[in-house]
Amino acid sequence: MYIPSLLSRVKSKCPVVAGAILLMAALCAVGEPIALPANVNFDILPPPPADNSPAGLADLSVVLYVQAQRTPEQVKLAKEMTSPSVFAMGREVFGEWFSRENLPKTAEILSQTSKAADPVLAAAKKKWQRPRPFMRSSEVAPVVGKPGDSGSYPSGHSFGIAVPEFVLSAAFPQHAADCDRMIHRVMWGRIVGGVHFPSDTEAGRLLAKEVVAGMLETAAMKEAIETMRNEAAPFLAKEAATAGKASSAPQPEPSSSHN
């Protein structure tokens, strides 16, 4: 394939065209389209807790307590988490090389996976249509934009970030704990923001986990995981080599002075 040599000639003259070539290469490199298996749905989730149940009352109590203790830093986080980016978060985990530009195949795989998973979320929201915290109680004062009426359960933001993060965890299991930390950051932001109950966010995370687990059983997803690993391999190797050089550098001699 002549894409590398073509890019070197085009990139300096027209970055937009170069970007389009990269995307085309990514689309060609990802094999069989990623799809949702027929047996994967939202049946793993129980219904949201009734408002007057112990769990439902606890949900509202937590939202109101968090609201009363909210700090400016937490408000800032909540606003940032209204549009979470898997690549921006990924740079905290993997390093500055983790970008769409460096990993066009990975970007396309994550996009395909999210699109394939979205119908499960939409069906779950439609079934339960749970009112959001600020609709249930006038005491709740959101600090982020109020979402539409698609329903509070399960959380779309939690589901939306958890799907690609669970895919990354499958491809790079050594970073699974860090990816889960990113999911919980978004979950917390939605609670702090006053637009979701805790049970909404956990339901979004659990549903995403089940959906991705089902997808990982398919041949297309297994191939996609290998593609992601191969694309990241040069960057990980360079990172390991740099770390190795740093650890083998001569250390200063300990001081021999006497007190």
Summary of the structure (lengths in Angstrom):
residues: 259
radius of gyration: 22.3
end to end distance: 68.7
largest distance: 76.3
contacts: 773
relative contact order: 0.16
helix: 65%
strand: 0%
